[in-house]
Amino acid sequence: MKVGIISKNDKEALKYLSIIEDFLFKNKIEVYYDDEIAQIVGKKNIMWNEKDLDFIIWLGGDGTLLVHVNKLVGYNSKLLGIKFGSVGFLCEVDPSNLEENLKKLLKGDFKVEKRKLIEIFHEGRVIYALNEVLIHVSNIGKVSTFSVNMNDTKIFSGRCDGIIISSSLGSTAYIASRNGPIIDPNLNVFVVDPLNPLKWGSRVLVVPFYVNLEVSSDKDFITIIDGNIKRNCKANEVIRIKGSNKSLNFIRFSNKFYDKIRIRSVLDI
């Protein structure tokens, strides 16, 4: 069995990384590391050189994983998140019951949730997102006329700051801060949200996942993918977005989605 490890670089995460290593080594499991953490802990087994990983464990929050989405597309590994910090909707395990859950992992005592990715097409390149695509005016404080087409049908046109296109999973991320709808992640849809539209009555739209969306603006704009990848775009350039058949496989020991919603609703985070 082979396990890859991704970790944020802080004292607490590195302490638990050592505990995970000890557990895996005792069970005679090969361990591989992300480049950055390998350098920090002095290891040479780089996980991105090994495609045949059974599991990938990440230590941190949702953002720790989102940075690596476009690398993870090429893997069929099962992903387990160890949560540090605020509520993580992608993470599954709290450090306090780490060893118990690692034992369940090796026994296969878990369920797998497949979460579909978003495909973004720009300048001949395909980029993947898990949560959302933010398309925003380049000149902060100014508005542009944005247009959104769905399968050649115009579904929005108006002056605004930009457009958020979120997956169901991403409905608990950036778009949630705008009072967007919380979508059960078992439903594959897109949420299309115009940012601060000047047109009164403009509404958030929930549309099917397997459609072709095209977004453009009459002024230069930027496209930000999962808060990590930034693409500069010219006026009238078209960003194409669609639901992907590719997915990431998340390990779940129980169904905690609505518990996380309830907890998040009472915490100031």
N, C-alpha and C positions, 0 to 999 in steps of 0.2 A: 504494500500500500504506500502511496505517495501523497504527501500533504504540503501545500504551499501556504506561506504565511505573509500577510501584509499587516503592517502595524504603524500607528502614528508614533512619532518620536517624542514621547514624554516619559517621565520617571515611572508613573503608575502602569502604563501600558507595557513598558519594557520589563517591569517586574513580573507581570502575568505572562508575558512572552516566555520568560525563563521557565515558569511553571508548566506551560504548555509543551515546551521542548522536552522537559524531563519526562512528562507523561508519555509523549510520543516515542521518545528514545527507548523507554522501558518496554514499550509494546513493539519494538523493532520496526518502527515506521520511518521511512525516508522523509526528511524534512528539507524543503526548499524555501527560499526567501526572495521577497522583492528586492530590487537592486539597492534601494536606499537603506533599508533596514539591514541587509546583508553587510553593508559596509560598516554600519554602526556596531553590529554584534560580532563582526569579524568572521563571517561565513562566506563560502565560495559557491554553494549550491544556489544558483539563480533560478527562480521559478519560471521566468519567461523563456528560459532555454529548454524547459521540460513541458511538453504539451500534454502528457498523459498523467495528469494529477487527479486523484480521486476526490480530494476535498481541498478547498481553499478557505482558510480561516483568516478573518481580518479583525484587528483590535483597534477600536476607535468608534467614531460615529458614522452616520450615513455618508458624510463627506469623504471619509477615508476610503470608502469603496468607490464613490462616484468618480474620483480622479482616475481610476483604473478601468472604467467601463469599456473603453475602446480596445484595451488589451485583452480583457476577459471574454470578448465576443468569440475569440477563437478556441475557447475552452468549453468542455461539457462537464466541468467539475461542479460539485455541489458546494454552495457557499454558506459559511456559518459566521455570523457577526457577533463579536464580543463587545458589548456596549460600554463605553466610558463617556461620562458627561451627561448631557441632556437626553431626552427621549429620542431614541432612534427607531424609526419605523422599519428600517431594513434589518436592524440588528435583532438577534433572538435571545442571547444569553447575557445574564448579568454576571460579573466576575465572582460574586459571592457563592454561586453554585456551579462554578466552572468544571470541577473534576467530575461531578455527577453527570453533567451534560456531555463531557468528552467521552465518558463510558458509554452513554447512549449512542453517541456518534459512531463509535467503533462497532457497536452491536447492530447498527442499522435501525435503531429504534427511533425513527423520525419520519416525517412526511416531507415531500419536496413540492414547493410552489414554483411553477414556471412563470416568470414575469417577462412579458414581451417588451422589446426595445423599440425605440423610435429611430427611424432612419432619416437623416438630413443630407440633402444633396447640395453641394456647393463647389463650383469650379472643378467639376469632374471627380470630386472626392465624395465618398460616403462616410459620414460621421454618425456615431450612435449615441443616443441618450437614453437614460432610464427614467428620469423624472420629467424634464421639461426643456423647451426651447424658448428663450427670451429674445424677441426681435425688437430693438429699441432705437430711437433716434440717436444719431451720433452726437448732435449738438444738444447737450442737456439744457432743459428749460425751453426748448423750441418744440413745436409739434410738426408732424408730417401727415400727409394723407396716406394711410395704409390701406391696402386691399388684401382680402383673403378669399381665394377661390377654392371650392371643394368639387373635385371632378368636373371642372369647367363651369361650375355654377358659383356666382359671386355670393358669399354669405356675409361679408362685411366690407364696407368701404366708408372711410371717414377720417377726420383729423383726430389724432390721439398721440400719446407718447410712444406707443408700440403695441405689440401683441405677445401674449404668453400662450403657448400651446403645450398643454400638459397631458401626460398619460394618466390613467386611473391611479397608479401608484404615486405619481407626482402630485396628486390632488392634496396630499398632506404636507407638501413642501411649500415653495414660494407662493403658489397661487392661493394657498390656504390663508396667508396673511392678508389677502384681499377679500376675505369672506367668500371665497369660491366654494363650490359644493365639494363635500367629502365623498369620494366615489369608492365603493367597495372594490378592492384591487382584483377581485375575481371577474369584474366587468371590464372588458376591453373597449374603452372609448377614448376619445380626445376631448379635452376641455379647452375651448378657445375663448380667451379673455382679452378684450381691448383695454389697454391701459389708459385710464383717465380720458375717455372719449369726450369731445366737445358736443357730439350729437346726443341730446337728451334721449333717454330711453334705450340706449345701446345696452344689450344684455350679454351675459356669458352664454356661450353656446356649448352644448354637449352633442358631439357628432360621432358617427361610427369610427372605429379604429382603423379599419382597412379601407381608407379612402386616400386620395391624393390631394394634399393641401398645397397651395402656392401662395406665398406671401411676398408682397413687394411694397415699396414706398417711393414717393416722388422726390425724396431727399436721401442723401447718404445715411446709412444706418449700420448698426452692429448686430450680430447674432451671437448669443452666448448660450452654450450648450451645457446643461447640468451645472451651471455656475463656474465651469472650468475652462472651456475652450471658447476662445473669442475669434470671430471672423468679421473682418471689415468688408462691408458691402456697398456698392455704388447705387445711386438713385436708379430706380426702375429695374434693378437686378432682381431676379426671382429666386427665392429660397423654396425648395421643394421638400416637403415633409410627408412621410407616410408611416403607417404601422408596419413594423418588421415581423417577419416570421422567425427571426432569431430571438432568443430569450436567455435570461440568466436563471439559474436554478438555486433557490433559497431553501435552506434547511429550516423546518419548523418542528418544534417539539410539542407545540400546542397552538391553538388559535387565539392569538392575543391582540388582533388588530383593533377590535372595538374597546378592549381594555386600554390600549395605548391612546385611542381617541379620547376616552373619558379622562385619563390621567393628564393628557396634554391640555384639556379644556380648563383644568384648575391650576395648572402651573404657569408661572410667569417666566417663560424661557424663550 
